[in-house]
Amino acid sequence: MHTISVQIQDNYLQKFMNYVNNHSESITITKDKNLEHDPYFYERKKELEQVIEESENGTMEMLSQEQYDNEMEIFFKDLKANENL
C-alpha cells in the first residue's frame, strides 16, 4: 500500500470523489490532521529534523551567548537605521 498527497481543483472535486467512491475497495481517504493545521507541516518537520541533526553532529555553527548578543545588537541597530527607508 502507498500513501500519497493529492491536490484537487475545486471544480473537479466531485468527479474525483465519485471516482473514489466507485473504487472504494482499493482507495481509502483519511484526513491528515497535521496538514489541516499547517499545509507545510511535513516540509517544516524535515527542516527541523535537519537543524537538530546538524546541531547534534557539530556541522552547524553555534554562537556563544556573547556572540548572539552582539549579533542581535547589530541586527536591531540596522533595523532601526532602515526603519525610515
Secondary structure, DSSP 4 states (H G I P E B T S, - for coil): ---------GGGHHHHHHHHHHTTTT------HHHHH-TTHHHHHHHHHHHHHHHHHT-S----HHHHHHHHHHHHHHHHHTTT-
